[in-house]
Amino acid sequence: MHGHQLRLLAEEEHVHRWTDITVGAVYGAIKRLTAEGLLESVRTEREGNYPERVVHGVTEAGRVALAALLDDAIRTIVIKPDPLDLALARLDPDRLDAVPGMIAQRLADLEELLREREARNVEIAHYLTVGERVILTHRVARLRAEITWHTHLLSELPTILADESARKDPS
């Protein structure tokens, strides 16, 4: 398919809502994948007064690379470090009183994100395959886990802050 078709498909399938792929990056990705020999120009098409569009196909090398990427994606666990962890490890002793409010707001934001995600999943469920619905429930489960952890953090925060305060003023 040509780049415009791929972009329309990505928009239609709302890939930006469940991946880290931006629809606008399609053309750059096509150019890069073609340069790497993973895509090739198959033909040029023209519809009506629209400009000519190059139709691309996946090369054999592209199929091999895609299979390797899919295998790797299934086997590899990705839990990225959260900047919050570093912030908690290096709290500003002069701003300890602000931390509970910031964490409470973060928890509220996560809860709102969960509500939005669950509502969106219900809204688009009839457009999705069973597999796509399962994928979207993964994000919901991760949000719920974050909410549980943040709730625990809030309950432990007085002890954490007291410890940090004692380190600030060891007298």
Secondary structure, 3 states (H helix, E strand, C coil): CEHHHHHHHHHHCCHHHHCCCCHHHHHHHHHHHHHCCCEEEEEEECCCCCCCEEEEEECHHHHHHHHHHHHHHHHCCCCCCCHHHHHHHCCCHHHHHHHHHHHHHHHHHHHHHHHHHHHHHHHHHHHCCHHHHHHHHHHHHHHHHHHHHHHHHHHHHHHHHHHHHHHHCCC
